[in-house]
Amino acid sequence: MRWILHWIVSAASLAVVAFVVPGIHVSSLTTLFIVALVLGIVNATLGLILKVLTFPLMVLTFGIFWFVINALMIELVAHMVKGFYVSGFGAAFIAAIVMAIVNTIMKWLMPKEDRS
């Protein structure tokens, strides 16, 4: 159940990004959920590998390079999913920043998991 809630939060974050960031376009609600799923899978696999390999750059740039990796993942997903368009790296970079902020706020507002 928690996984589905995270998926919905990611889709909502993408909706905010598509609304706020010029150059990001999602054609339908179905595409939005597909993009959220594919982006989650890509970030959990390729994104994780890239973040581990580029850890020294993360340290040197105080984590700003993390947004570069996330922007590249957003562009990759745009090439994989029809109906999701990113106009360029600049739009993807801004989208990565906005998505990180919106995800943080939404996950902060989510009910906490009861571990008792």
A tleap script that builds the chain and sets N, CA, C and O, in Angstrom:
source leaprc.protein.ff14SB
mol = sequence {
  NMET ARG TRP ILE LEU HIE TRP ILE VAL SER
  ALA ALA SER LEU ALA VAL VAL ALA PHE VAL
  VAL PRO GLY ILE HIE VAL SER SER LEU THR
  THR LEU PHE ILE VAL ALA LEU VAL LEU GLY
  ILE VAL ASN ALA THR LEU GLY LEU ILE LEU
  LYS VAL LEU THR PHE PRO LEU MET VAL LEU
  THR PHE GLY ILE PHE TRP PHE VAL ILE ASN
  ALA LEU MET ILE GLU LEU VAL ALA HIE MET
  VAL LYS GLY PHE TYR VAL SER GLY PHE GLY
  ALA ALA PHE ILE ALA ALA ILE VAL MET ALA
  ILE VAL ASN THR ILE MET LYS TRP LEU MET
  PRO LYS GLU ASP ARG CSER
}
set mol.1.N position { 0.825 -1.192 0.000 }
set mol.1.CA position { 0.000 0.000 0.000 }
set mol.1.C position { 0.872 1.260 0.000 }
set mol.1.O position { 0.562 2.236 -0.683 }
set mol.2.N position { 1.949 1.230 0.761 }
set mol.2.CA position { 2.849 2.387 0.847 }
set mol.2.C position { 3.460 2.682 -0.522 }
set mol.2.O position { 3.631 3.844 -0.890 }
set mol.3.N position { 3.787 1.633 -1.275 }
set mol.3.CA position { 4.387 1.801 -2.600 }
set mol.3.C position { 3.431 2.542 -3.531 }
set mol.3.O position { 3.851 3.415 -4.291 }
set mol.4.N position { 2.158 2.198 -3.470 }
set mol.4.CA position { 1.154 2.850 -4.315 }
set mol.4.C position { 1.031 4.326 -3.938 }
set mol.4.O position { 0.892 5.183 -4.810 }
set mol.5.N position { 1.083 4.617 -2.639 }
set mol.5.CA position { 1.014 5.995 -2.189 }
set mol.5.C position { 2.208 6.800 -2.697 }
set mol.5.O position { 2.042 7.950 -3.105 }
set mol.6.N position { 3.400 6.221 -2.678 }
set mol.6.CA position { 4.587 6.893 -3.213 }
set mol.6.C position { 4.458 7.118 -4.720 }
set mol.6.O position { 4.881 8.153 -5.234 }
set mol.7.N position { 3.880 6.157 -5.419 }
set mol.7.CA position { 3.670 6.282 -6.860 }
set mol.7.C position { 2.719 7.443 -7.155 }
set mol.7.O position { 2.955 8.223 -8.078 }
set mol.8.N position { 1.652 7.554 -6.376 }
set mol.8.CA position { 0.689 8.641 -6.559 }
set mol.8.C position { 1.344 9.989 -6.244 }
set mol.8.O position { 1.101 10.974 -6.941 }
set mol.9.N position { 2.168 10.034 -5.204 }
set mol.9.CA position { 2.884 11.266 -4.861 }
set mol.9.C position { 3.832 11.658 -5.988 }
set mol.9.O position { 3.929 12.835 -6.335 }
set mol.10.N position { 4.526 10.688 -6.556 }
set mol.10.CA position { 5.423 10.974 -7.682 }
set mol.10.C position { 4.646 11.489 -8.889 }
set mol.10.O position { 5.089 12.417 -9.564 }
set mol.11.N position { 3.504 10.897 -9.158 }
set mol.11.CA position { 2.671 11.356 -10.276 }
set mol.11.C position { 2.167 12.776 -10.020 }
set mol.11.O position { 2.130 13.595 -10.938 }
set mol.12.N position { 1.781 13.068 -8.789 }
set mol.12.CA position { 1.332 14.419 -8.452 }
set mol.12.C position { 2.478 15.415 -8.595 }
set mol.12.O position { 2.274 16.532 -9.070 }
set mol.13.N position { 3.680 15.018 -8.186 }
set mol.13.CA position { 4.857 15.881 -8.351 }
set mol.13.C position { 5.118 16.157 -9.825 }
set mol.13.O position { 5.430 17.285 -10.207 }
set mol.14.N position { 4.992 15.134 -10.643 }
set mol.14.CA position { 5.166 15.315 -12.083 }
set mol.14.C position { 4.105 16.249 -12.659 }
set mol.14.O position { 4.395 17.040 -13.557 }
set mol.15.N position { 2.887 16.160 -12.150 }
set mol.15.CA position { 1.822 17.047 -12.620 }
set mol.15.C position { 2.159 18.499 -12.291 }
set mol.15.O position { 1.952 19.392 -13.112 }
set mol.16.N position { 2.678 18.728 -11.087 }
set mol.16.CA position { 3.085 20.082 -10.706 }
set mol.16.C position { 4.220 20.558 -11.604 }
set mol.16.O position { 4.212 21.698 -12.067 }
set mol.17.N position { 5.190 19.690 -11.849 }
set mol.17.CA position { 6.324 20.035 -12.712 }
set mol.17.C position { 5.832 20.381 -14.112 }
set mol.17.O position { 6.273 21.373 -14.692 }
set mol.18.N position { 4.932 19.584 -14.656 }
set mol.18.CA position { 4.419 19.847 -16.007 }
set mol.18.C position { 3.649 21.167 -16.057 }
set mol.18.O position { 3.633 21.840 -17.087 }
set mol.19.N position { 3.018 21.530 -14.954 }
set mol.19.CA position { 2.262 22.776 -14.905 }
set mol.19.C position { 3.178 23.989 -14.731 }
set mol.19.O position { 2.917 25.050 -15.298 }
set mol.20.N position { 4.241 23.835 -13.954 }
set mol.20.CA position { 5.094 24.968 -13.575 }
set mol.20.C position { 6.259 25.196 -14.534 }
set mol.20.O position { 6.594 26.341 -14.834 }
set mol.21.N position { 6.873 24.127 -15.014 }
set mol.21.CA position { 8.103 24.250 -15.802 }
set mol.21.C position { 7.781 24.322 -17.288 }
set mol.21.O position { 7.203 23.389 -17.846 }
set mol.22.N position { 8.155 25.438 -17.938 }
set mol.22.CA position { 7.960 25.493 -19.389 }
set mol.22.C position { 8.907 24.504 -20.071 }
set mol.22.O position { 10.067 24.369 -19.680 }
set mol.23.N position { 8.406 23.826 -21.078 }
set mol.23.CA position { 9.229 22.855 -21.782 }
set mol.23.C position { 8.973 21.422 -21.358 }
set mol.23.O position { 9.544 20.497 -21.935 }
set mol.24.N position { 8.117 21.220 -20.350 }
set mol.24.CA position { 7.720 19.880 -19.909 }
set mol.24.C position { 6.245 19.726 -20.226 }
set mol.24.O position { 5.431 20.566 -19.842 }
set mol.25.N position { 5.898 18.654 -20.927 }
set mol.25.CA position { 4.510 18.438 -21.332 }
set mol.25.C position { 4.151 16.963 -21.150 }
set mol.25.O position { 4.884 16.073 -21.581 }
set mol.26.N position { 3.019 16.727 -20.510 }
set mol.26.CA position { 2.467 15.376 -20.352 }
set mol.26.C position { 1.106 15.380 -21.026 }
set mol.26.O position { 0.254 16.212 -20.713 }
set mol.27.N position { 0.898 14.440 -21.961 }
set mol.27.CA position { -0.301 14.483 -22.794 }
set mol.27.C position { -1.576 14.017 -22.104 }
set mol.27.O position { -2.663 14.466 -22.469 }
set mol.28.N position { -1.477 13.118 -21.103 }
set mol.28.CA position { -2.701 12.625 -20.463 }
set mol.28.C position { -2.404 12.154 -19.046 }
set mol.28.O position { -1.247 12.037 -18.641 }
set mol.29.N position { -3.460 11.891 -18.312 }
set mol.29.CA position { -3.325 11.392 -16.942 }
set mol.29.C position { -2.692 10.002 -16.931 }
set mol.29.O position { -1.873 9.694 -16.065 }
set mol.30.N position { -3.069 9.176 -17.884 }
set mol.30.CA position { -2.472 7.841 -17.988 }
set mol.30.C position { -0.976 7.941 -18.228 }
set mol.30.O position { -0.191 7.223 -17.609 }
set mol.31.N position { -0.583 8.834 -19.129 }
set mol.31.CA position { 0.840 9.042 -19.407 }
set mol.31.C position { 1.563 9.523 -18.159 }
set mol.31.O position { 2.702 9.131 -17.907 }
set mol.32.N position { 0.906 10.367 -17.383 }
set mol.32.CA position { 1.502 10.876 -16.145 }
set mol.32.C position { 1.849 9.734 -15.195 }
set mol.32.O position { 2.942 9.710 -14.627 }
set mol.33.N position { 0.935 8.794 -15.019 }
set mol.33.CA position { 1.195 7.664 -14.128 }
set mol.33.C position { 2.245 6.715 -14.705 }
set mol.33.O position { 3.049 6.154 -13.961 }
set mol.34.N position { 2.241 6.534 -16.013 }
set mol.34.CA position { 3.266 5.703 -16.650 }
set mol.34.C position { 4.641 6.335 -16.483 }
set mol.34.O position { 5.610 5.641 -16.178 }
set mol.35.N position { 4.731 7.647 -16.681 }
set mol.35.CA position { 6.006 8.356 -16.522 }
set mol.35.C position { 6.494 8.235 -15.083 }
set mol.35.O position { 7.683 8.016 -14.853 }
set mol.36.N position { 5.593 8.375 -14.111 }
set mol.36.CA position { 5.980 8.240 -12.703 }
set mol.36.C position { 6.537 6.845 -12.427 }
set mol.36.O position { 7.525 6.701 -11.708 }
set mol.37.N position { 5.910 5.830 -12.990 }
set mol.37.CA position { 6.377 4.457 -12.798 }
set mol.37.C position { 7.732 4.228 -13.461 }
set mol.37.O position { 8.649 3.693 -12.838 }
set mol.38.N position { 7.855 4.633 -14.721 }
set mol.38.CA position { 9.104 4.424 -15.458 }
set mol.38.C position { 10.238 5.235 -14.828 }
set mol.38.O position { 11.364 4.749 -14.722 }
set mol.39.N position { 9.946 6.465 -14.411 }
set mol.39.CA position { 10.969 7.296 -13.778 }
set mol.39.C position { 11.428 6.673 -12.469 }
set mol.39.O position { 12.617 6.713 -12.150 }
set mol.40.N position { 10.523 6.109 -11.721 }
set mol.40.CA position { 10.892 5.413 -10.484 }
set mol.40.C position { 11.787 4.219 -10.744 }
set mol.40.O position { 12.764 4.001 -10.026 }
set mol.41.N position { 11.459 3.442 -11.769 }
set mol.41.CA position { 12.274 2.268 -12.112 }
set mol.41.C position { 13.644 2.688 -12.617 }
set mol.41.O position { 14.657 2.112 -12.220 }
set mol.42.N position { 13.685 3.693 -13.493 }
set mol.42.CA position { 14.966 4.165 -14.036 }
set mol.42.C position { 15.835 4.750 -12.930 }
set mol.42.O position { 17.039 4.495 -12.893 }
set mol.43.N position { 15.239 5.534 -12.026 }
set mol.43.CA position { 16.014 6.095 -10.921 }
set mol.43.C position { 16.511 5.020 -9.962 }
set mol.43.O position { 17.601 5.146 -9.403 }
set mol.44.N position { 15.729 3.971 -9.766 }
set mol.44.CA position { 16.127 2.900 -8.857 }
set mol.44.C position { 17.220 2.011 -9.447 }
set mol.44.O position { 17.923 1.327 -8.703 }
set mol.45.N position { 17.371 2.010 -10.744 }
set mol.45.CA position { 18.384 1.155 -11.375 }
set mol.45.C position { 19.540 1.997 -11.912 }
set mol.45.O position { 20.582 2.116 -11.268 }
set mol.46.N position { 19.351 2.567 -13.073 }
set mol.46.CA position { 20.413 3.335 -13.730 }
set mol.46.C position { 20.802 4.574 -12.926 }
set mol.46.O position { 21.983 4.897 -12.801 }
set mol.47.N position { 19.803 5.262 -12.384 }
set mol.47.CA position { 20.079 6.453 -11.587 }
set mol.47.C position { 20.927 6.146 -10.372 }
set mol.47.O position { 21.845 6.897 -10.041 }
set mol.48.N position { 20.623 5.041 -9.704 }
set mol.48.CA position { 21.397 4.635 -8.528 }
set mol.48.C position { 22.842 4.330 -8.908 }
set mol.48.O position { 23.771 4.741 -8.213 }
set mol.49.N position { 23.027 3.617 -9.997 }
set mol.49.CA position { 24.385 3.296 -10.461 }
set mol.49.C position { 25.156 4.569 -10.782 }
set mol.49.O position { 26.311 4.715 -10.381 }
set mol.50.N position { 24.521 5.492 -11.507 }
set mol.50.CA position { 25.191 6.749 -11.844 }
set mol.50.C position { 25.508 7.575 -10.606 }
set mol.50.O position { 26.560 8.211 -10.543 }
set mol.51.N position { 24.625 7.577 -9.632 }
set mol.51.CA position { 24.866 8.347 -8.409 }
set mol.51.C position { 26.011 7.760 -7.598 }
set mol.51.O position { 26.776 8.498 -6.977 }
set mol.52.N position { 26.133 6.458 -7.599 }
set mol.52.CA position { 27.267 5.827 -6.902 }
set mol.52.C position { 28.570 6.125 -7.634 }
set mol.52.O position { 29.574 6.456 -7.003 }
set mol.53.N position { 28.559 6.010 -8.965 }
set mol.53.CA position { 29.778 6.246 -9.745 }
set mol.53.C position { 30.234 7.703 -9.703 }
set mol.53.O position { 31.431 7.981 -9.783 }
set mol.54.N position { 29.301 8.619 -9.580 }
set mol.54.CA position { 29.658 10.041 -9.592 }
set mol.54.C position { 29.671 10.642 -8.189 }
set mol.54.O position { 29.578 11.860 -8.036 }
set mol.55.N position { 29.784 9.811 -7.182 }
set mol.55.CA position { 29.780 10.312 -5.803 }
set mol.55.C position { 30.838 11.385 -5.541 }
set mol.55.O position { 30.544 12.360 -4.850 }
set mol.56.N position { 32.065 11.241 -6.071 }
set mol.56.CA position { 33.043 12.323 -5.850 }
set mol.56.C position { 32.564 13.679 -6.385 }
set mol.56.O position { 32.806 14.709 -5.757 }
set mol.57.N position { 31.892 13.685 -7.533 }
set mol.57.CA position { 31.335 14.937 -8.054 }
set mol.57.C position { 30.220 15.467 -7.154 }
set mol.57.O position { 30.057 16.678 -7.003 }
set mol.58.N position { 29.460 14.560 -6.564 }
set mol.58.CA position { 28.407 14.975 -5.637 }
set mol.58.C position { 29.018 15.722 -4.462 }
set mol.58.O position { 28.516 16.764 -4.041 }
set mol.59.N position { 30.113 15.172 -3.938 }
set mol.59.CA position { 30.776 15.793 -2.785 }
set mol.59.C position { 31.364 17.145 -3.186 }
set mol.59.O position { 31.203 18.130 -2.465 }
set mol.60.N position { 32.039 17.196 -4.328 }
set mol.60.CA position { 32.670 18.440 -4.775 }
set mol.60.C position { 31.655 19.554 -5.055 }
set mol.60.O position { 31.941 20.730 -4.830 }
set mol.61.N position { 30.479 19.181 -5.544 }
set mol.61.CA position { 29.475 20.190 -5.897 }
set mol.61.C position { 28.406 20.342 -4.813 }
set mol.61.O position { 27.381 20.987 -5.034 }
set mol.62.N position { 28.647 19.750 -3.650 }
set mol.62.CA position { 27.700 19.817 -2.534 }
set mol.62.C position { 26.312 19.312 -2.923 }
set mol.62.O position { 25.302 19.840 -2.458 }
set mol.63.N position { 26.266 18.299 -3.767 }
set mol.63.CA position { 25.015 17.656 -4.142 }
set mol.63.C position { 24.316 18.228 -5.361 }
set mol.63.O position { 23.302 17.687 -5.804 }
set mol.64.N position { 24.842 19.312 -5.909 }
set mol.64.CA position { 24.175 19.920 -7.073 }
set mol.64.C position { 24.226 18.992 -8.283 }
set mol.64.O position { 23.319 19.006 -9.116 }
set mol.65.N position { 25.284 18.184 -8.383 }
set mol.65.CA position { 25.392 17.251 -9.515 }
set mol.65.C position { 24.261 16.220 -9.483 }
set mol.65.O position { 23.943 15.615 -10.506 }
set mol.66.N position { 23.662 16.023 -8.319 }
set mol.66.CA position { 22.523 15.109 -8.187 }
set mol.66.C position { 21.397 15.549 -9.129 }
set mol.66.O position { 20.727 14.709 -9.730 }
set mol.67.N position { 21.190 16.862 -9.255 }
set mol.67.CA position { 20.155 17.380 -10.146 }
set mol.67.C position { 20.497 17.118 -11.616 }
set mol.67.O position { 19.603 16.922 -12.440 }
set mol.68.N position { 21.788 17.115 -11.936 }
set mol.68.CA position { 22.214 16.793 -13.303 }
set mol.68.C position { 21.837 15.355 -13.624 }
set mol.68.O position { 21.295 15.074 -14.693 }
set mol.69.N position { 22.122 14.449 -12.705 }
set mol.69.CA position { 21.770 13.027 -12.902 }
set mol.69.C position { 20.248 12.892 -13.040 }
set mol.69.O position { 19.765 12.202 -13.937 }
set mol.70.N position { 19.499 13.548 -12.156 }
set mol.70.CA position { 18.038 13.457 -12.230 }
set mol.70.C position { 17.503 14.056 -13.525 }
set mol.70.O position { 16.542 13.540 -14.095 }
set mol.71.N position { 18.119 15.143 -13.998 }
set mol.71.CA position { 17.701 15.736 -15.273 }
set mol.71.C position { 17.952 14.766 -16.428 }
set mol.71.O position { 17.128 14.643 -17.334 }
set mol.72.N position { 19.084 14.087 -16.387 }
set mol.72.CA position { 19.372 13.086 -17.426 }
set mol.72.C position { 18.371 11.941 -17.386 }
set mol.72.O position { 17.980 11.424 -18.433 }
set mol.73.N position { 17.952 11.540 -16.188 }
set mol.73.CA position { 16.956 10.474 -16.057 }
set mol.73.C position { 15.601 10.939 -16.606 }
set mol.73.O position { 14.885 10.162 -17.238 }
set mol.74.N position { 15.254 12.201 -16.363 }
set mol.74.CA position { 14.000 12.750 -16.891 }
set mol.74.C position { 14.040 12.770 -18.417 }
set mol.74.O position { 13.061 12.409 -19.070 }
set mol.75.N position { 15.174 13.191 -18.984 }
set mol.75.CA position { 15.294 13.191 -20.447 }
set mol.75.C position { 15.233 11.776 -21.014 }
set mol.75.O position { 14.628 11.555 -22.063 }
set mol.76.N position { 15.851 10.823 -20.332 }
set mol.76.CA position { 15.811 9.430 -20.782 }
set mol.76.C position { 14.370 8.917 -20.803 }
set mol.76.O position { 13.947 8.284 -21.770 }
set mol.77.N position { 13.631 9.189 -19.749 }
set mol.77.CA position { 12.231 8.748 -19.678 }
set mol.77.C position { 11.399 9.428 -20.757 }
set mol.77.O position { 10.475 8.820 -21.298 }
set mol.78.N position { 11.713 10.680 -21.077 }
set mol.78.CA position { 10.987 11.377 -22.150 }
set mol.78.C position { 11.193 10.681 -23.492 }
set mol.78.O position { 10.303 10.694 -24.343 }
set mol.79.N position { 12.354 10.081 -23.682 }
set mol.79.CA position { 12.603 9.333 -24.924 }
set mol.79.C position { 11.929 7.963 -24.909 }
set mol.79.O position { 11.690 7.375 -25.964 }
set mol.80.N position { 11.624 7.458 -23.721 }
set mol.80.CA position { 11.055 6.124 -23.595 }
set mol.80.C position { 9.523 6.120 -23.633 }
set mol.80.O position { 8.920 5.163 -24.120 }
set mol.81.N position { 8.898 7.172 -23.128 }
set mol.81.CA position { 7.439 7.200 -22.973 }
set mol.81.C position { 6.824 8.204 -23.943 }
set mol.81.O position { 7.130 9.396 -23.905 }
set mol.82.N position { 5.953 7.699 -24.810 }
set mol.82.CA position { 5.249 8.587 -25.738 }
set mol.82.C position { 4.248 9.423 -24.952 }
set mol.82.O position { 3.571 8.926 -24.052 }
set mol.83.N position { 4.166 10.692 -25.306 }
set mol.83.CA position { 3.247 11.586 -24.626 }
set mol.83.C position { 3.901 12.392 -23.519 }
set mol.83.O position { 3.253 13.236 -22.900 }
set mol.84.N position { 5.186 12.142 -23.260 }
set mol.84.CA position { 5.938 12.913 -22.267 }
set mol.84.C position { 7.069 13.607 -23.007 }
set mol.84.O position { 7.959 12.952 -23.549 }
set mol.85.N position { 7.030 14.937 -23.029 }
set mol.85.CA position { 7.984 15.704 -23.810 }
set mol.85.C position { 8.787 16.646 -22.927 }
set mol.85.O position { 8.248 17.320 -22.049 }
set mol.86.N position { 10.088 16.676 -23.183 }
set mol.86.CA position { 11.002 17.598 -22.504 }
set mol.86.C position { 11.740 18.346 -23.605 }
set mol.86.O position { 12.346 17.730 -24.481 }
set mol.87.N position { 11.688 19.671 -23.560 }
set mol.87.CA position { 12.246 20.468 -24.658 }
set mol.87.C position { 13.764 20.506 -24.679 }
set mol.87.O position { 14.349 20.787 -25.725 }
set mol.88.N position { 14.414 20.236 -23.572 }
set mol.88.CA position { 15.870 20.269 -23.554 }
set mol.88.C position { 16.408 20.042 -22.158 }
set mol.88.O position { 15.651 19.839 -21.208 }
set mol.89.N position { 17.742 20.078 -22.045 }
set mol.89.CA position { 18.362 19.805 -20.757 }
set mol.89.C position { 18.017 20.874 -19.724 }
set mol.89.O position { 17.844 20.558 -18.547 }
set mol.90.N position { 17.917 22.125 -20.144 }
set mol.90.CA position { 17.568 23.203 -19.213 }
set mol.90.C position { 16.225 22.959 -18.554 }
set mol.90.O position { 16.085 23.109 -17.340 }
set mol.91.N position { 15.241 22.585 -19.351 }
set mol.91.CA position { 13.911 22.285 -18.810 }
set mol.91.C position { 13.968 21.068 -17.892 }
set mol.91.O position { 13.313 21.044 -16.850 }
set mol.92.N position { 14.746 20.063 -18.273 }
set mol.92.CA position { 14.873 18.863 -17.444 }
set mol.92.C position { 15.562 19.185 -16.122 }
set mol.92.O position { 15.192 18.642 -15.081 }
set mol.93.N position { 16.565 20.067 -16.160 }
set mol.93.CA position { 17.291 20.447 -14.944 }
set mol.93.C position { 16.372 21.197 -13.983 }
set mol.93.O position { 16.353 20.916 -12.785 }
set mol.94.N position { 15.614 22.150 -14.514 }
set mol.94.CA position { 14.659 22.885 -13.672 }
set mol.94.C position { 13.585 21.927 -13.151 }
set mol.94.O position { 13.163 22.031 -12.000 }
set mol.95.N position { 13.146 21.001 -13.995 }
set mol.95.CA position { 12.156 20.010 -13.575 }
set mol.95.C position { 12.693 19.146 -12.443 }
set mol.95.O position { 11.950 18.813 -11.520 }
set mol.96.N position { 13.965 18.776 -12.496 }
set mol.96.CA position { 14.567 17.968 -11.431 }
set mol.96.C position { 14.567 18.727 -10.109 }
set mol.96.O position { 14.300 18.146 -9.057 }
set mol.97.N position { 14.863 20.008 -10.157 }
set mol.97.CA position { 14.866 20.820 -8.940 }
set mol.97.C position { 13.455 20.967 -8.378 }
set mol.97.O position { 13.227 20.763 -7.185 }
set mol.98.N position { 12.509 21.324 -9.251 }
set mol.98.CA position { 11.119 21.500 -8.809 }
set mol.98.C position { 10.561 20.184 -8.289 }
set mol.98.O position { 9.862 20.165 -7.276 }
set mol.99.N position { 10.862 19.090 -8.967 }
set mol.99.CA position { 10.358 17.791 -8.536 }
set mol.99.C position { 10.914 17.407 -7.164 }
set mol.99.O position { 10.192 16.856 -6.333 }
set mol.100.N position { 12.181 17.694 -6.929 }
set mol.100.CA position { 12.773 17.397 -5.625 }
set mol.100.C position { 12.085 18.201 -4.522 }
set mol.100.O position { 11.812 17.670 -3.446 }
set mol.101.N position { 11.809 19.459 -4.781 }
set mol.101.CA position { 11.145 20.305 -3.789 }
set mol.101.C position { 9.716 19.820 -3.528 }
set mol.101.O position { 9.301 19.681 -2.377 }
set mol.102.N position { 8.979 19.568 -4.595 }
set mol.102.CA position { 7.588 19.130 -4.449 }
set mol.102.C position { 7.525 17.755 -3.784 }
set mol.102.O position { 6.680 17.537 -2.915 }
set mol.103.N position { 8.393 16.832 -4.169 }
set mol.103.CA position { 8.431 15.504 -3.534 }
set mol.103.C position { 8.718 15.619 -2.044 }
set mol.103.O position { 8.089 14.940 -1.233 }
set mol.104.N position { 9.659 16.470 -1.687 }
set mol.104.CA position { 10.003 16.650 -0.277 }
set mol.104.C position { 8.805 17.167 0.507 }
set mol.104.O position { 8.496 16.663 1.587 }
set mol.105.N position { 8.135 18.173 -0.040 }
set mol.105.CA position { 6.961 18.736 0.649 }
set mol.105.C position { 5.848 17.696 0.759 }
set mol.105.O position { 5.246 17.540 1.821 }
set mol.106.N position { 5.573 16.988 -0.334 }
set mol.106.CA position { 4.476 16.007 -0.317 }
set mol.106.C position { 4.782 14.836 0.620 }
set mol.106.O position { 3.894 14.375 1.337 }
set mol.107.N position { 6.008 14.357 0.623 }
set mol.107.CA position { 6.349 13.243 1.517 }
set mol.107.C position { 6.363 13.686 2.970 }
set mol.107.O position { 6.106 12.881 3.865 }
set mol.108.N position { 6.662 14.968 3.217 }
set mol.108.CA position { 6.605 15.506 4.560 }
set mol.108.C position { 5.157 15.549 5.057 }
set mol.108.O position { 4.891 15.350 6.242 }
set mol.109.N position { 4.230 15.811 4.134 }
set mol.109.CA position { 2.816 15.893 4.493 }
set mol.109.C position { 2.134 14.523 4.584 }
set mol.109.O position { 1.049 14.403 5.153 }
set mol.110.N position { 2.777 13.490 4.020 }
set mol.110.CA position { 2.195 12.140 4.045 }
set mol.110.C position { 2.146 11.609 5.479 }
set mol.110.O position { 2.990 11.963 6.303 }
set mol.111.N position { 1.155 10.759 5.777 }
set mol.111.CA position { 1.119 10.156 7.105 }
set mol.111.C position { 2.340 9.267 7.315 }
set mol.111.O position { 2.797 8.572 6.407 }
set mol.112.N position { 2.842 9.312 8.521 }
set mol.112.CA position { 4.033 8.511 8.847 }
set mol.112.C position { 3.637 7.045 9.005 }
set mol.112.O position { 2.528 6.718 9.427 }
set mol.113.N position { 4.583 6.177 8.651 }
set mol.113.CA position { 4.357 4.732 8.748 }
set mol.113.C position { 4.434 4.309 10.205 }
set mol.113.O position { 5.377 4.670 10.909 }
set mol.114.N position { 3.445 3.544 10.665 }
set mol.114.CA position { 3.426 3.061 12.051 }
set mol.114.C position { 4.237 1.775 12.122 }
set mol.114.O position { 3.883 0.783 11.484 }
set mol.115.N position { 5.314 1.782 12.887 }
set mol.115.CA position { 6.201 0.616 12.965 }
set mol.115.C position { 6.022 -0.155 14.279 }
set mol.115.O position { 6.951 -0.826 14.727 }
set mol.116.N position { 4.861 -0.068 14.888 }
set mol.116.CA position { 4.688 -0.778 16.156 }
set mol.116.C position { 4.154 -2.167 15.990 }
set mol.116.O position { 3.960 -2.876 16.978 }
savepdb mol mol.pdb
quit
